[in-house]
Amino acid sequence: MKQTVVTNSPEKTLELGKELAKYLAPGDFIALIGTLGSGKTLFTQGICQGLGILDYVNSPTYTIINIYEGEIPVYHFDLFRLGDMSELEELGYEEYFWGGGITIVEWAERAADYFPDCRIEIELDLISAFRRELSIVLHHFSNRDFHCFQEYLDANFSD
């Protein structure tokens, strides 16, 4: 599945993350690509809210990873300040990338060679102060049905 949608407000970007959360399962990997201020952390906040995580969700720019405990744990990475892959290796990234939680990686383009083949890739483009274009690609999800999510996108984000 590949689909592009436009959100017209921060609330709609948050809502889209909440909706995606309904279709996620332990072991899922979400790669977020976008410039500074494109909405990557806001989208992550929506996913966490949709998963019932009550913690304050912020970007782990300086710590590289935040872990949010919930029914399904969320491993939230921010690779913006990553000097090289040795820093990620020191954190034991394999445990998170292939673990039993949901992994979300901001600035994913910095380490794409290390990601699982089965992943959701979302590119967020800043159109204006409140508008974002999100290109959503499911890689190798043949064993999962995201049909309901696609119906949601069609119903709520079509022109």
MARMAR-671557 format. One record per atom (N, C-alpha, C): residue in one letter; x, y, z. Coordinates in steps of 0.001 Angstrom, whole numbers, plus 500000, padded with zeros to 6 digits. Example, Ala and Ser with C-alpha at 12.3 -4.5 7.8 and 13.67 -1.06 7.14 Angstrom:
REM MARMAR-671557
A513190494310507800;A512300495500507800;A513200496700507800;S512850497750507080;S513670498940507140;S512900500030507870;
//
This chain:
REM MARMAR-671557
M500839498824500000;M500000500000500000;M500881501235500000;K500545502180499167;K501177503494499194;K500069504517499044;Q500070505488499943;Q499033506508499892;Q499607507824500390;T499162508909499771;T499560510244500197;T498322510989500653;V498433511616501826;V497320512390502381;V497855513738502847;V496950514703502967;V497301516027503475;V496495516277504737;T497191516681505803;T496506517092507026;T496539518616507067;N495421519217507470;N495291520673507443;N495450521335508806;S495788520547509815;S495968521106511153;S496799520134511984;P497419520637513055;P498131519726513952;P497197518649514513;E495955519024514773;E494988518065515315;E494744516907514353;K494695517201513053;K494481516137512061;K495715515233511949;T496904515799512093;T498124514988512080;T498138514061513288;L497769514597514452;L497675513802515678;L496631512699515512;E495480513057514955;E494390512090514732;E494832510959513811;L495596511286512788;L496077510266511855;L496992509271512570;G497846509772513450;G498689508885514253;G497860507984515151;K496826508546515784;K495935507748516648;K495260506643515850;E494822506972514654;E494134505981513817;E495089504865513404;L496297505217512998;L497270504192512616;L497523503233513776;A497537503757514992;A497804502930516180;A496840501754516288;K495622501914515800;K494614500845515876;K495036499597515111;Y495921499763514142;Y496295498662513256;Y497700498131513538;L498345498665514553;L499710498245514867;L499720497038515786;A500819496310515727;A500979495098516540;A502412495051517067;P502646494273518122;P504012494126518629;P504969493719517503;G506124494362517486;G507123494084516462;G507074495032515278;D506037495869515190;D505946496798514061;D507016497879514158;F507444498336512994;F508523499313512879;F508036500449511990;I508138501674512497;I507683502846511754;I508868503777511551;A509194504041510297;A510285504939509935;A509685506277509518;L510026507346510250;L509519508682509952;L510625509518509326;I510306510106508181;I511263510903507428;I510663512286507250;G511454513313507503;G510949514668507313;G511905515687507899;T511753516912507455;T512612517987507928;T512207518414509336;L513010519280509919;L512723519843511233;L511367520550511187;G510495520235512129;G509187520878512191;G508132520295511274;S508408519149510669;S507442518567509726;S506331517781510412;G506450517536511718;G505373516859512440;G505672515437512869;K506931515035512810;K507292513660513175;K506944513343514630;T507294514243515538;T507010514002516958;T505517514089517231;L504825515021516604;L503371515131516767;L502686513844516310;F503114513312515184;F502556512061514678;F502821510924515671;T504027510905516242;T504379509899517251;T503498510047518484;Q503224511281518891;Q502324511514520027;Q500953510906519750;G500470511057518524;G499185510470518153;G499200508957518249;I500264508336517756;I500380506875517849;I500347506445519314;C501142507121520139;C501195506748521563;C499842506943522241;Q499158508040521941;Q497820508243522502;Q496880507140522049;G496966506781520782;G496123505716520245;G496392504365520882;L497600504186521393;L497970502945522081;L497685503012523578;G497115504135524025;G496756504270525437;G497906504665526343;I498981505159525772;I500128505591526579;I499837506989527106;L499916507149528404;L499566508407529053;L500766509315529297;D501979508795529123;D503193509587529344;D503255510764528376;Y503962511820528797;Y504248512925527893;Y505250512419526854;V504939512587525607;V505792512096524515;V506518513285523896;N507840513266523994;N508640514297523355;N509753513634522550;S510410514438521756;S511453513896520892;S512711513597521704;P513251512391521583;P514470512039522324;P515737512509521608;T515763513783521229;T516873514319520448;T518220514100521122;Y518288514297522417;Y519577514192523112;Y519826512807523694;T518778512076523990;T518945510742524587;T518912509636523540;I518517509958522328;I518369509063521176;I517147508149521304;I516818507689522504;I515655506806522656;I514860507161523914;N513541507160523770;N512609507195524895;N511798505911524830;I511557505327525979;I510740504115526046;I509463504457526793;Y508335504162526172;Y507030504411526780;Y506377503069527056;E506063502838528320;E505446501574528715;E503939501653528524;G503391500609527989;G501957500487527805;G501639499028527588;E500423498755527150;E500083497368526824;E501095496815525824;I501453497666524860;I502561497377523941;I503575498497524157;P504811498188524532;P505791499265524726;P506142499935523395;V506466501217523478;V506885501977522303;V508327502415522517;Y509164502124521518;Y510564502531521518;Y510696503667520509;H510875504870521013;H510870506074520185;H512300506584520026;F512822506483518822;F514183506919518513;F514156508243517762;D515175509066517996;D515408510274517213;D516880510239516805;L517132510123515515;L518501509964515020;L519124511276514548;F518468512408514838;F518949513709514361;F520396513977514769;R520744513709516008;R522083514012516517;R523031512813516470;L522611511756515831;L523435510554515770;L524710510845514985;G525855510663515646;G527132510909514981;G527458509821513977;D527380508584514421;D527576507443513533;D526846506248514134;M526829505175513401;M526038504013513811;M526561503357515082;S527792503625515463;S528305503013516689;S527489503457517902;E526962504683517867;E526121505163518972;E524844504336519078;L524274504003517948;L523061503185517931;L523383501760518367;E524515501268517940;E524943499918518328;E525186499824519831;E525727500893520428;E525950500914521878;E524637500818522653;L523567501329522074;L522251501256522716;L521619499876522576;G522227499020521758;G521644497703521514;G520384497799520675;Y520458498559519587;Y519287498831518763;Y518554497574518307;E519283496467518115;E518642495240517624;E517525494778518555;E517740494948519844;E516742494549520843;E515427495302520629;Y515517496546520192;Y514329497370519977;Y513761497177518570;F514631497206517559;F514172497124516176;F513471495800515889;W513902494735516546;W513308493421516314;W512675492861517591;G512299493758518502;G511734493340519787;G510225493208519750;G509646493122520927;G508212492892521053;G507380494146521201;G508015495303521033;G507269496553521116;G507056497138519736;I506621498379519712;I506489499124518463;I507639500120518433;T508419500091517371;T509560500988517232;T509201502108516270;I509438503345516713;I509217504526515879;I510550505262515793;V511010505535514575;V512307506186514379;V512120507482513601;E512445508608514252;E512473509902513572;E513837510082512915;W513866510808511808;W515081510997511019;W515591509639510535;A514667508826510114;A514949507439509742;A515928507309508578;E515965508300507725;E516854508216506560;E518325508104506966;R518657508418508199;R520047508369508664;R520545506955508946;A519637505985509019;A520067504609509346;A519230503566508619;A518711503908507467;A517766503038506759;A518306501633506493;D519599501496506325;D520179500177506043;D520047499211507216;Y519736499724508382;Y519658498897509587;Y518231498465509924;F517257498902509152;F515856498667509494;F515356497319508998;P514335496788509652;P513696495556509164;P513068495793507786;D513010494752506980;D512353494867505673;D510873495173505839;C510257494560506818;C508831494761507083;C508690496013507952;R508228497102507337;R508142498369508066;R507108499286507412;I506730500278508172;I505869501343507663;I506760502573507537;E506802503133506353;E507629504306506118;E506705505489505845;I506899506568506584;I506050507745506428;I506942508959506239;E506776509611505103;E507510510845504845;E506562512010505067;L506974512938505931;L506164514103506256;L506794515326505613;D506015516029504791;D506496517241504137;D505712518431504648;L506434519471505008;L505854520709505502;L505368521519504307;I504054521722504217;I503488522512503121;I503340523964503558;S502807524160504760;S502650525493505348;S502664525327506860;A502375526402507575;A502446526360509041;A501650525203509636;F500500524886509062;F499655523837509629;F499446522637508718;R499733522783507438;R499486521697506478;R500714520800506326;R500438519490506317;R501488518494506120;R501025517498505064;E501945517093504208;E501668516003503283;E502395514782503816;L501648513696504002;L502224512455504511;L502126511385503437;S503267510843503048;S503315509726502107;S503563508466502925;I502618507552502883;I502647506347503713;I502886505140502823;V503934504385503133;V504260503190502355;V504400502014503316;L503696500938503019;L503838499698503779;L504792498796503011;H505883498418503642;H506870497533503024;H506707496122503581;H506429495169502714;H506390493739503063;H505358493407504137;F504162493946504013;F503093493654504968;F502063492713504365;S502478491768503565;S501538490875502882;S500736490025503854;N501274489792505052;N500559488945506006;N499610489744506897;R499465491038506647;R498609491882507472;R497634492633506587;D496486492913507116;D495460493610506352;D495306495030506879;F495764495995506106;F495604497399506458;F494459498022505657;H493563497169505151;H492454497638504327;H491599498671505066;C491316498429506339;C490480499360507116;C491171500707507288;F492486500698507443;F493227501954507552;F493154502709506231;Q493275501991505130;Q493172502637503820;Q491776503229503626;E490745502518504059;E489379503049503977;E489246504325504799;Y489853504331505988;Y489837505531506832;Y490498506697506094;L491657506461505483;L492349507515504742;L491484508029503601;D490888507115502854;D490041507507501725;D488849508346502184;A488248507963503300;A487053508655503795;A487374510011504415;N488549510149504996;N488848511360505756;N489852512305505117;F490540511853504075;F491582512694503501;F491508512788501978;S490398512376501393;S490276512494499933;S489748513878499589;D490129514334498413;D489697515678497978;D488297515665497426;
//
